[in-house]
Amino acid sequence: MIIHPASSNRTLVGMGAQASKERDTANEVTFVLHGELHTACAPKDKVNTKFESGGSRLERPLSSGKQTYETNKDLYPLTQPISKLEGIIQCSGEAQYVNDMPPIQGELFGAFVLAETAPYSKVKSVDTAKALAMPGVHAYIDHKDIPGSNSFSPPSYSRTVEPLFCIDKVMYNGQPVGMILAKTHDEAVAAAKMVKIAFEESKEVPAFSIKDALQKNQKTKIIPLVNMEAKRKGENTKKVIKGTFEVDGQYHFTMETQCTICVPTDNGEYDLYCATQWMDHAQTAASKALNIPMNKINVFVKRLGGAYGAKIFRASLVSTACAVAAHKMNKPIRIQLPLIENMKMIGKRMPTTFEYEAGVDDNGLIQHMNITYYQDTGLSGLNETTVTFIPNLIPNSYLNDTWKLTGSVVVTDMPGNAFCRAPGTTESIGMIESVMDHIAYTLNKDPTEVRLANVQPGNDTMSETVKEILAISEYDQRKNAVEDYNSKNRWMKKGISLVIMQYPFEIFGPYSVFVSVYANDGTVSIAHGGTECGQGINTKVAQVCAHTLHIPLDMISIKATNTLTTPNNTATGGSITSEAVCYGTIKACEEILKRLEPVKEKMKNPSWAELVAEGQKQNVELCATHMVTFKQNSTNPVGVLNSKATGEPPSCLSVCIPLAIRRALAAARIDADKNVDQFVPFSGPTTVEYTFQSALNNYKTYTL
């Protein structure tokens, strides 16, 4: 059959010769041609209506969302919906990050020289002649220039020693061997590539993944950490399901890569301006590497351009190297990792593999379940593993006394992997929610029914919440509409998913808060031990302070975090930091109010400014500090001022998206083969390719 694309021709003629070369033009003509071919080859009256969706284009409708909340205006500004304090300057580009700091007289830029070879290779020689001869290059440093410990993982914070610079044996491809120091960033990066390293290959066999280590039976790389026995075993097993759930590595993709500026001072100290979530770790690592007291290292953190866990331990690799360079050269040193080097040197979310076997009754209630899991930490070993957290995270809100868990760390020959947004919880909740869906597929039951059947007895809050969500979302009506659509369309499918979560709020600390009130006008400054990394912690602290002191929000200023005003703090993370520093703010403000109370009693309805001015005259101390240390191994059922953690919990619920895609896939798979297993396991990201391959498409079924 010969088809004359008349409409396509007219489209091209109307656009002219030049336009025909442009991508937009090609897309438009392709769209018109598609319509012509579709109409000519597959007239609507000749095509089975169930197959029509195979010839239609994918159209993304306008997305919409709705958030309903209540507020109490009597508690403003505490409950007032406001923009993030830094929001405007962040959007306009005026917010200052580490590398936005103005150039410092005499500063040099650092660029790492990496061992781009196989693990276990030995460094035979390092030839820096060409690099040092390049314009602007001042020096090359390596492990021999470190006066103290060649590590960025201080023993007080680490269980695995991680070297700063490679000495002899290469531990992973991309490990830093040294650093070039030059007048500009570009000169340093270019010269680093000119350093020639000679390696001697090793016969030792590396392992690059969990599967790799297990298949090669490299027992020394596998460290068992968890062995939790079941408390009982159910007696009504009717079906047994087996499966795996795999989460791959996930790069953090922060807008700001790892960076630090280190400035030697005139009194033998070093000012570190770090992009770190953990000031004390950076301070201690630099102190150990330079072999000087910690009070000689001053760490300053104003804000981070994203972190997600990548800047807790891993940031100290860069900040420690920067401090060593500043010590060696007695000059300010600035390091901003290029994205490619950042990805080579710094690991990702820790890949985790779960293997499970569960026996269930006819309602889907788990009678027994054995879970064996492995986590690939790379060379970070035990420093950032969440293996020991998982037994507390994986139960979610389900009855779990019949579950047995066995967990191990796998130390692969890769860059040290790191905490990544909701570490441990994302993998654990994703895994158990996938298991619930697997049970539902096997029993041909609605997944929500299976979830409710397994909810911990007595957890009425969860059961009632699920029922409320089912009603509000019109789940049953939407589910029926999806099933109806899928029954009428062979080549386009829809899916719907509902998952539940009882977020396991981990408690750790300590965190400090320092509040200062200025007597002349009553304004307030606050420094706290948390790090502003995009989550809005400063806004929350300011609102809590305004509420506690009963003053306007614009009277409060949040200052950069540093190790002088807020020393000995732990890392910002886990959605606990905002809660802790807000609580510390309340307590510090209450202490100041308590000191002012005798003064206020002698005055007649004073304003805030009048009160603090009089307090100053009577020698009242107008600054206070408070350190928050939560009780270990306990929960905080209420939260500070009834607040909820909003950072990491929503990330855990994102598993509902691939589960919904799998619902659509199940509909496609059963159309392709009614005898095939509908459940599609998780074995990495749910990509377009993976989805297509799992749909069991076969060209022989492409009929009209």
VMD Tcl script that draws the C-alpha trace (Angstrom):
set ca {
  {0.00 0.00 0.00}
  {1.37 3.42 -1.02}
  {0.40 6.39 1.15}
  {0.86 10.00 0.06}
  {1.55 12.14 3.19}
  {-0.24 15.22 1.91}
  {-0.66 16.93 5.28}
  {3.02 16.43 6.12}
  {4.04 17.94 2.80}
  {1.83 20.95 3.35}
  {3.34 21.40 6.83}
  {6.89 21.43 5.44}
  {6.04 23.75 2.54}
  {4.40 26.20 4.88}
  {7.43 26.33 7.16}
  {10.06 26.92 4.53}
  {13.45 25.31 3.84}
  {15.31 26.70 6.87}
  {12.63 25.63 9.34}
  {12.80 22.05 8.04}
  {16.26 21.72 9.60}
  {15.10 22.59 13.11}
  {14.28 20.02 15.77}
  {10.88 21.53 16.65}
  {9.90 21.36 12.99}
  {10.93 17.71 12.77}
  {8.86 16.91 15.84}
  {5.79 18.64 14.45}
  {6.08 16.95 11.06}
  {6.57 13.57 12.75}
  {3.40 14.17 14.74}
  {1.42 15.03 11.58}
  {2.90 12.08 9.69}
  {2.06 9.74 12.57}
  {-1.57 10.81 12.37}
  {-1.70 10.27 8.61}
  {-0.14 6.81 8.79}
  {-2.33 5.81 11.72}
  {-5.51 6.83 9.88}
  {-4.47 5.27 6.59}
  {-3.10 1.98 7.97}
  {-5.57 1.50 10.77}
  {-8.98 3.01 9.95}
  {-11.00 3.34 13.12}
  {-13.84 1.17 11.84}
  {-11.40 -1.68 11.15}
  {-9.53 -1.69 14.49}
  {-10.52 -3.63 17.58}
  {-11.33 -0.92 20.16}
  {-9.21 -2.73 22.75}
  {-6.13 -2.21 20.57}
  {-6.68 1.49 19.77}
  {-4.50 2.69 22.64}
  {-1.50 1.07 20.95}
  {-1.58 3.74 18.26}
  {-2.18 6.75 20.49}
  {0.49 9.12 21.70}
  {1.34 9.34 25.38}
  {-0.17 12.57 26.66}
  {0.78 13.90 30.08}
  {-2.25 15.70 31.51}
  {-1.89 18.76 33.69}
  {-0.83 17.63 37.15}
  {-2.71 18.88 40.15}
  {-2.59 18.43 43.88}
  {-4.47 19.44 46.96}
  {-3.33 20.02 50.52}
  {-5.83 20.57 53.26}
  {-4.71 21.76 56.67}
  {-6.03 23.68 59.62}
  {-4.24 26.43 61.48}
  {-4.67 28.37 64.67}
  {-4.13 32.08 64.08}
  {-3.83 32.65 67.82}
  {-0.47 30.87 67.64}
  {0.96 32.96 64.79}
  {3.78 33.15 63.76}
  {4.31 29.58 65.05}
  {1.59 28.05 62.87}
  {1.63 30.72 60.17}
  {2.36 29.52 56.62}
  {5.37 31.63 55.63}
  {8.09 31.53 53.02}
  {11.42 30.08 54.04}
  {13.60 32.88 55.44}
  {16.30 32.27 52.81}
  {13.83 31.48 50.04}
  {14.02 34.77 48.14}
  {17.81 35.08 48.17}
  {18.17 31.43 47.19}
  {15.86 31.87 44.21}
  {17.59 35.09 43.15}
  {21.09 33.64 43.49}
  {22.06 36.09 46.24}
  {22.44 33.43 48.97}
  {26.11 32.86 49.73}
  {27.45 29.33 49.74}
  {31.03 28.23 50.44}
  {32.34 28.78 46.94}
  {30.52 32.14 46.68}
  {32.85 33.59 49.29}
  {35.01 36.35 47.74}
  {38.57 35.48 46.67}
  {41.14 35.67 49.48}
  {44.52 37.29 48.93}
  {47.08 34.64 48.02}
  {44.64 31.72 47.97}
  {45.38 28.57 45.98}
  {42.96 26.06 44.48}
  {43.21 22.34 45.07}
  {42.41 19.51 42.65}
  {42.70 15.84 43.59}
  {44.89 13.41 41.68}
  {43.02 10.12 41.51}
  {44.15 6.51 41.17}
  {42.22 5.49 38.09}
  {43.08 1.83 38.11}
  {41.88 -1.50 39.48}
  {41.62 -2.03 43.25}
  {44.65 -3.66 44.92}
  {47.04 -2.21 42.34}
  {50.24 -0.87 43.90}
  {51.52 2.63 43.32}
  {55.03 2.23 41.89}
  {55.77 5.89 41.14}
  {54.15 9.31 40.83}
  {55.59 11.64 38.17}
  {54.54 15.25 38.79}
  {57.11 16.95 36.54}
  {54.74 17.93 33.72}
  {52.06 19.04 36.16}
  {54.42 21.23 38.21}
  {55.73 22.87 35.03}
  {52.28 24.05 33.99}
  {51.33 27.74 34.39}
  {49.98 28.71 37.80}
  {50.89 25.46 39.54}
  {52.52 25.90 42.96}
  {52.81 22.43 44.49}
  {51.81 18.79 44.72}
  {50.99 17.25 48.09}
  {50.31 13.69 49.20}
  {50.42 11.50 52.31}
  {54.02 12.52 53.05}
  {52.84 16.08 53.75}
  {50.43 15.08 56.51}
  {51.89 15.89 59.96}
  {49.39 13.70 61.77}
  {47.00 10.90 60.84}
  {46.48 10.00 57.18}
  {42.76 9.61 57.64}
  {39.54 11.61 57.45}
  {37.67 9.20 59.75}
  {38.68 9.99 63.35}
  {38.45 6.98 65.70}
  {36.00 8.75 68.03}
  {33.43 8.84 65.22}
  {34.40 5.82 63.09}
  {34.58 2.05 63.22}
  {36.44 1.75 59.92}
  {39.61 3.74 59.20}
  {39.44 5.44 55.80}
  {42.71 6.90 54.45}
  {42.92 10.46 53.22}
  {45.54 9.75 50.53}
  {46.56 6.42 49.05}
  {50.00 5.36 50.29}
  {50.76 2.09 48.56}
  {47.82 -0.16 47.70}
  {44.87 1.32 45.82}
  {41.60 0.60 47.61}
  {39.20 1.67 44.86}
  {39.23 3.21 41.41}
  {39.07 6.96 42.02}
  {40.90 6.99 45.37}
  {42.85 10.24 45.97}
  {46.61 9.81 45.71}
  {47.52 13.46 46.09}
  {46.53 17.01 45.23}
  {47.72 19.73 42.89}
  {47.67 23.32 44.20}
  {47.46 26.11 41.64}
  {46.54 29.76 41.25}
  {43.14 29.05 39.67}
  {40.62 26.23 39.78}
  {40.97 25.44 36.07}
  {44.76 25.38 36.29}
  {44.63 22.98 39.22}
  {42.16 20.64 37.50}
  {44.17 20.63 34.26}
  {47.47 19.98 36.05}
  {45.97 17.16 38.15}
  {45.24 15.30 34.92}
  {48.90 15.61 33.90}
  {50.23 13.72 36.92}
  {51.40 10.31 35.73}
  {51.07 7.39 38.14}
  {52.64 4.02 37.41}
  {50.82 1.04 38.91}
  {51.67 -2.59 39.43}
  {48.69 -4.85 38.87}
  {47.65 -7.24 41.61}
  {46.32 -10.79 41.41}
  {43.89 -10.11 44.25}
  {40.30 -10.38 43.06}
  {38.13 -7.33 43.81}
  {34.40 -7.36 44.49}
  {32.31 -4.59 43.02}
  {28.83 -5.53 44.28}
  {26.95 -7.67 46.77}
  {26.30 -10.31 44.12}
  {29.96 -10.23 43.14}
  {31.17 -10.84 46.71}
  {28.64 -13.63 47.33}
  {29.34 -15.42 44.04}
  {33.10 -15.26 44.65}
  {32.55 -16.46 48.24}
  {34.68 -13.62 49.61}
  {33.84 -14.27 53.24}
  {36.28 -11.70 54.60}
  {34.23 -8.97 52.93}
  {30.97 -10.08 54.57}
  {30.45 -8.87 58.15}
  {27.38 -10.32 59.94}
  {25.81 -7.73 62.26}
  {22.19 -8.75 62.82}
  {20.64 -12.06 63.87}
  {17.17 -11.46 65.25}
  {15.16 -14.59 65.96}
  {11.38 -14.81 65.67}
  {9.51 -14.95 68.96}
  {6.94 -17.41 67.68}
  {5.66 -19.13 64.54}
  {2.09 -19.06 63.30}
  {0.24 -22.32 62.76}
  {-2.03 -21.47 59.83}
  {0.30 -21.26 56.82}
  {-1.61 -21.81 53.58}
  {0.77 -20.28 51.07}
  {4.54 -19.66 51.00}
  {6.00 -16.86 48.90}
  {9.65 -16.21 48.12}
  {11.25 -13.19 46.57}
  {13.94 -10.55 46.50}
  {13.91 -6.79 46.86}
  {16.93 -4.86 45.61}
  {17.76 -1.19 45.99}
  {20.65 0.05 43.87}
  {23.07 2.85 44.63}
  {21.65 6.34 44.23}
  {23.86 9.36 43.65}
  {22.95 12.33 45.82}
  {23.16 14.94 43.04}
  {23.47 17.93 45.32}
  {23.52 21.25 43.48}
  {26.66 22.10 45.44}
  {29.43 19.50 45.17}
  {31.83 18.82 48.06}
  {33.78 21.99 48.85}
  {35.84 23.70 51.55}
  {37.93 26.82 52.10}
  {40.67 26.67 54.73}
  {42.33 29.89 55.91}
  {45.41 29.87 58.20}
  {45.20 32.60 60.81}
  {47.94 34.69 62.46}
  {47.76 32.73 65.71}
  {48.42 29.28 64.32}
  {44.77 28.39 63.89}
  {42.78 27.34 60.83}
  {39.35 28.61 59.80}
  {37.45 25.93 57.89}
  {34.48 27.05 55.82}
  {32.91 23.68 55.05}
  {29.94 22.32 53.20}
  {29.36 19.74 55.94}
  {26.41 18.36 57.86}
  {28.68 17.55 60.80}
  {31.00 20.32 62.00}
  {32.52 18.27 64.81}
  {33.52 15.47 62.46}
  {35.28 17.95 60.15}
  {36.90 19.67 63.13}
  {38.17 16.43 64.67}
  {39.41 14.98 61.37}
  {41.41 18.15 60.58}
  {42.77 18.24 64.13}
  {44.02 14.64 63.91}
  {45.51 15.12 60.44}
  {47.39 18.29 61.45}
  {48.23 16.87 64.89}
  {47.06 20.02 66.66}
  {44.44 20.61 69.39}
  {40.82 20.91 68.34}
  {40.62 24.50 69.60}
  {42.98 25.42 66.76}
  {40.36 24.36 64.16}
  {37.43 26.72 63.73}
  {34.59 25.41 61.56}
  {31.95 27.69 60.03}
  {28.84 26.56 58.17}
  {26.30 29.04 56.83}
  {24.25 26.85 54.53}
  {24.62 23.90 52.17}
  {23.50 23.60 48.58}
  {21.91 20.25 49.28}
  {23.35 17.34 51.23}
  {20.98 14.36 51.68}
  {23.59 12.56 53.79}
  {26.52 12.91 51.37}
  {28.06 15.63 53.54}
  {28.09 13.87 56.91}
  {31.22 11.69 56.75}
  {32.26 12.20 53.12}
  {32.63 15.99 53.43}
  {35.57 15.47 55.78}
  {37.58 13.87 52.99}
  {37.66 17.24 51.23}
  {37.89 19.47 54.32}
  {40.76 17.45 55.83}
  {42.74 17.52 52.58}
  {42.10 21.25 52.39}
  {43.45 21.73 55.93}
  {46.58 19.70 55.13}
  {47.20 21.84 52.04}
  {46.71 25.08 54.00}
  {49.15 23.84 56.64}
  {51.75 22.85 54.03}
  {51.55 26.10 52.04}
  {50.57 28.48 54.86}
  {48.08 29.96 52.41}
  {44.30 29.93 52.05}
  {43.20 26.87 50.06}
  {39.91 26.49 48.19}
  {38.58 23.16 46.91}
  {35.41 22.74 44.83}
  {35.11 19.24 43.42}
  {34.09 19.07 39.77}
  {31.00 16.89 39.41}
  {32.85 14.04 37.68}
  {35.54 13.86 40.38}
  {32.82 14.15 43.02}
  {31.11 11.08 41.54}
  {34.37 9.13 41.30}
  {35.52 9.84 44.87}
  {32.24 9.83 46.78}
  {29.91 6.85 47.02}
  {26.14 6.65 46.73}
  {23.16 5.31 48.64}
  {24.19 1.92 49.98}
  {22.85 -0.82 47.67}
  {20.80 -3.26 49.72}
  {19.46 -6.68 48.79}
  {16.71 -8.44 50.73}
  {15.78 -12.10 50.29}
  {12.55 -13.20 51.94}
  {10.38 -16.26 52.47}
  {6.97 -15.77 54.07}
  {4.20 -18.14 55.01}
  {0.71 -16.59 55.07}
  {-2.86 -17.62 55.81}
  {-5.80 -17.16 53.46}
  {-6.22 -13.53 54.56}
  {-2.59 -12.68 53.92}
  {-1.59 -12.56 57.60}
  {2.08 -13.49 57.88}
  {2.57 -16.68 59.92}
  {6.33 -16.70 59.62}
  {8.93 -14.80 57.60}
  {12.67 -15.14 57.17}
  {14.50 -12.08 55.83}
  {18.19 -12.15 54.90}
  {19.69 -8.89 53.76}
  {23.06 -7.53 52.65}
  {24.23 -3.94 52.39}
  {27.06 -2.74 50.17}
  {28.93 -0.03 52.08}
  {31.89 0.21 49.74}
  {35.11 1.12 51.57}
  {33.23 3.05 54.27}
  {32.74 -0.32 55.96}
  {30.96 0.12 59.29}
  {31.07 3.94 59.33}
  {27.70 4.68 57.74}
  {25.94 1.33 57.55}
  {22.25 1.11 58.41}
  {22.25 -2.69 58.73}
  {21.75 -2.50 62.49}
  {18.92 0.04 62.11}
  {16.85 -2.12 59.77}
  {15.31 -4.46 62.41}
  {13.68 -1.39 63.99}
  {12.67 0.09 60.63}
  {11.35 -2.79 58.58}
  {8.33 -3.72 60.76}
  {6.61 -0.44 59.81}
  {3.25 -0.76 61.59}
  {2.93 -4.53 61.16}
  {2.86 -7.44 63.58}
  {6.39 -8.78 63.37}
  {6.98 -11.26 66.20}
  {7.02 -14.13 63.67}
  {9.83 -12.57 61.62}
  {13.47 -13.65 61.64}
  {16.06 -11.15 60.34}
  {19.68 -11.77 59.40}
  {21.73 -8.81 58.15}
  {25.31 -8.33 56.96}
  {27.58 -5.59 55.67}
  {29.43 -6.29 52.42}
  {32.66 -4.27 52.14}
  {33.15 -3.97 48.37}
  {36.11 -2.41 46.59}
  {34.22 0.73 45.68}
  {34.25 4.33 46.99}
  {32.78 4.61 50.48}
  {29.01 4.66 50.19}
  {27.08 7.12 52.28}
  {23.84 7.88 54.02}
  {21.27 9.02 51.47}
  {17.87 10.63 52.11}
  {16.01 8.52 54.71}
  {18.86 5.96 54.93}
  {17.64 2.54 55.98}
  {14.01 3.63 56.22}
  {13.57 4.05 52.46}
  {14.92 0.55 51.84}
  {13.10 -1.06 54.77}
  {9.67 0.44 54.20}
  {9.99 -0.11 50.45}
  {10.85 -3.74 51.07}
  {8.02 -4.59 53.44}
  {5.46 -2.74 51.33}
  {6.65 -4.74 48.32}
  {6.19 -7.94 50.34}
  {2.61 -6.92 51.15}
  {1.92 -6.45 47.45}
  {3.57 -9.79 46.66}
  {1.24 -11.50 49.15}
  {-1.76 -9.72 47.59}
  {-0.83 -10.87 44.07}
  {-0.35 -14.44 45.25}
  {-3.72 -14.57 47.03}
  {-5.52 -12.44 44.43}
  {-6.55 -9.99 47.14}
  {-6.58 -6.22 47.34}
  {-3.20 -5.06 48.74}
  {-4.87 -2.73 51.22}
  {-6.77 -5.65 52.73}
  {-3.49 -7.52 53.18}
  {-1.88 -4.51 54.82}
  {-4.77 -4.05 57.26}
  {-4.70 -7.78 58.07}
  {-1.05 -7.43 59.16}
  {-1.30 -4.18 61.14}
  {-0.14 -4.60 64.73}
  {-3.16 -5.51 66.92}
  {-4.15 -2.52 69.03}
  {-2.78 -0.02 66.51}
  {-6.22 1.51 66.03}
  {-4.73 4.82 64.91}
  {-3.20 3.23 61.81}
  {-6.29 1.19 60.97}
  {-8.56 4.19 61.33}
  {-6.19 6.41 59.35}
  {-6.13 3.94 56.45}
  {-9.91 3.74 56.40}
  {-10.12 7.53 56.42}
  {-7.68 7.79 53.51}
  {-9.64 5.16 51.58}
  {-12.76 7.28 51.94}
  {-11.16 10.67 51.26}
  {-9.26 9.45 48.19}
  {-12.25 7.50 46.84}
  {-9.87 4.60 46.53}
  {-12.45 1.93 45.70}
  {-14.05 4.02 42.94}
  {-10.67 4.89 41.43}
  {-9.49 1.28 41.67}
  {-12.62 0.10 39.87}
  {-12.13 2.77 37.20}
  {-8.53 1.61 36.69}
  {-9.59 -2.01 36.36}
  {-12.32 -1.08 33.89}
  {-9.87 0.94 31.78}
  {-7.32 -1.88 31.77}
  {-9.93 -4.41 30.66}
  {-10.75 -2.24 27.63}
  {-7.19 -1.31 26.61}
  {-4.49 -3.80 25.63}
  {-1.56 -1.47 25.08}
  {-2.01 1.28 27.63}
  {-2.44 0.37 31.29}
  {-3.04 2.21 34.53}
  {-2.16 1.37 38.11}
  {-3.07 2.55 41.58}
  {-1.32 1.95 44.88}
  {-1.81 2.81 48.53}
  {0.96 2.21 51.05}
  {1.06 2.85 54.77}
  {3.88 4.02 57.00}
  {4.52 4.47 60.67}
  {7.77 6.40 60.52}
  {10.33 5.12 63.03}
  {11.66 8.33 64.49}
  {15.24 7.68 65.62}
  {16.50 9.71 68.58}
  {20.09 10.98 68.71}
  {22.05 14.10 69.65}
  {23.29 16.32 71.24}
  {22.55 19.72 69.69}
  {23.24 23.19 71.11}
  {21.40 26.48 70.81}
  {22.75 29.91 71.75}
  {20.25 32.79 72.02}
  {21.31 36.44 72.43}
  {18.97 39.39 73.06}
  {20.22 42.91 72.32}
  {19.29 45.40 75.03}
  {19.06 48.54 72.88}
  {16.22 47.35 70.62}
  {15.17 43.87 71.77}
  {16.19 42.08 68.61}
  {17.41 38.52 68.88}
  {20.22 36.49 67.31}
  {20.37 32.70 67.39}
  {23.13 30.24 66.58}
  {22.30 26.56 66.68}
  {24.06 23.26 66.06}
  {21.96 22.26 63.08}
  {22.93 22.85 59.47}
  {20.67 24.67 57.02}
  {20.79 22.43 53.96}
  {17.56 23.42 52.27}
  {15.10 21.95 54.79}
  {14.18 25.30 56.36}
  {15.58 24.65 59.84}
  {16.34 28.36 60.37}
  {12.77 29.35 59.58}
  {11.42 26.84 62.07}
  {13.80 28.02 64.80}
  {12.84 31.66 64.19}
  {9.13 30.84 64.40}
  {9.60 28.95 67.66}
  {11.64 31.80 69.14}
  {9.05 34.42 68.11}
  {6.29 32.30 69.64}
  {8.15 31.73 72.92}
  {9.26 35.35 73.41}
  {6.00 36.80 71.97}
  {7.84 39.04 69.52}
  {7.51 39.62 65.75}
  {9.35 37.24 63.46}
  {11.32 40.03 61.81}
  {13.08 40.75 65.11}
  {14.96 37.44 64.88}
  {18.15 36.71 62.96}
  {19.70 33.24 62.58}
  {23.48 33.29 62.42}
  {25.92 30.93 60.71}
  {26.72 27.79 62.66}
  {30.22 27.46 64.10}
  {32.16 25.36 66.58}
  {32.60 28.22 69.06}
  {28.95 28.99 69.80}
  {27.67 25.44 69.27}
  {30.46 22.91 69.92}
  {30.19 19.14 70.37}
  {27.12 18.69 68.20}
  {26.20 15.65 66.17}
  {25.33 15.52 62.47}
  {22.29 17.17 60.97}
  {20.05 14.38 59.69}
  {17.32 11.89 60.42}
  {14.65 14.62 60.61}
  {15.52 14.97 64.32}
  {17.79 18.02 64.13}
  {15.04 20.59 63.56}
  {13.09 19.14 66.49}
  {16.14 19.24 68.76}
  {17.25 22.79 68.02}
  {13.68 24.05 68.26}
  {13.40 22.47 71.69}
  {16.74 23.98 72.66}
  {15.51 27.37 71.44}
  {12.42 27.11 73.62}
  {14.47 26.25 76.68}
  {17.03 29.02 76.10}
  {14.24 31.58 75.56}
  {12.43 30.38 78.67}
  {15.62 30.83 80.68}
  {15.92 34.45 79.51}
  {12.24 35.08 80.29}
  {12.74 33.59 83.75}
  {15.62 36.00 84.42}
  {13.51 38.94 83.24}
  {10.44 38.01 85.26}
  {11.47 39.90 88.47}
  {12.17 42.98 86.36}
  {8.82 42.70 84.58}
  {6.91 42.45 87.87}
  {8.16 45.91 88.86}
  {7.16 47.48 85.52}
  {3.72 48.39 84.21}
  {2.90 46.37 81.11}
  {6.26 47.00 79.39}
  {6.93 46.35 75.75}
  {9.56 43.74 74.90}
  {12.12 46.42 74.04}
  {11.42 48.30 77.29}
  {11.69 45.08 79.29}
  {15.08 44.01 77.93}
  {16.46 47.56 78.20}
  {15.52 47.65 81.86}
  {16.86 44.14 82.32}
  {20.22 45.27 80.99}
  {20.28 48.14 83.49}
  {19.71 45.65 86.28}
  {22.52 43.37 85.02}
  {20.25 40.60 83.75}
  {22.15 38.21 81.47}
  {20.38 38.44 78.11}
  {21.93 35.42 76.43}
  {21.41 31.76 77.17}
  {22.53 28.44 75.77}
  {20.86 25.07 75.94}
  {22.06 21.66 74.83}
  {19.48 19.05 73.92}
  {20.23 15.38 74.49}
  {17.28 13.07 74.02}
  {17.02 9.86 76.00}
  {18.53 7.04 73.98}
  {16.42 4.15 72.65}
  {13.22 6.04 73.32}
  {10.49 7.60 71.23}
  {9.05 11.09 71.17}
  {5.33 10.48 70.62}
  {4.27 14.11 70.69}
  {7.04 16.09 69.01}
  {8.18 19.62 69.77}
  {5.09 21.84 69.82}
  {3.19 19.01 68.07}
  {5.34 19.31 64.95}
  {5.81 16.50 62.47}
  {8.94 15.46 60.61}
  {8.37 16.37 56.98}
  {11.78 15.76 55.41}
  {12.44 12.04 55.20}
  {9.04 10.35 55.79}
  {7.57 11.40 52.40}
  {10.62 9.90 50.66}
  {9.74 6.52 52.14}
  {6.21 6.72 50.76}
  {7.57 7.14 47.24}
  {7.56 3.35 46.91}
  {3.87 3.70 46.06}
  {4.85 4.94 42.59}
  {6.77 1.83 41.42}
  {4.12 -0.31 43.12}
  {1.43 1.46 41.07}
  {3.51 0.92 37.93}
  {3.67 -2.77 38.84}
  {-0.12 -2.82 39.10}
  {-0.27 -1.54 35.54}
  {2.38 -4.09 34.55}
  {0.35 -6.90 36.11}
  {-2.59 -5.98 33.88}
  {-0.32 -6.06 30.82}
  {1.31 -9.34 31.82}
  {-1.97 -11.15 32.31}
  {-3.12 -9.96 28.87}
  {0.08 -11.40 27.42}
  {-0.07 -14.69 29.32}
  {-2.81 -15.59 31.75}
  {-0.59 -18.19 33.43}
  {2.35 -15.90 34.17}
  {3.20 -14.56 37.63}
  {1.73 -11.06 37.83}
  {4.19 -9.83 40.46}
  {7.29 -8.05 39.18}
  {10.09 -7.94 41.79}
  {12.26 -4.92 42.50}
  {15.72 -5.37 41.04}
  {16.90 -1.81 40.63}
  {15.20 1.34 39.37}
  {11.82 1.07 37.66}
  {13.08 2.47 34.37}
  {11.18 2.68 31.08}
  {13.32 -0.17 29.74}
  {12.72 -2.37 32.78}
  {8.98 -1.70 32.62}
  {8.85 -2.51 28.89}
  {10.82 -5.73 29.31}
  {8.63 -6.82 32.23}
  {5.42 -6.28 30.24}
  {6.08 -9.49 28.20}
  {5.60 -7.66 24.91}
  {5.84 -9.84 21.81}
  {5.73 -8.51 18.28}
  {3.49 -11.44 17.27}
  {0.71 -9.93 19.37}
  {0.93 -6.54 17.63}
  {-2.33 -6.98 15.75}
  {-5.25 -4.74 14.85}
}
mol new
graphics top color blue
foreach p $ca { graphics top sphere $p radius 0.5 }
foreach p [lrange $ca 0 end-1] q [lrange $ca 1 end] { graphics top cylinder $p $q radius 0.2 }
display resetview
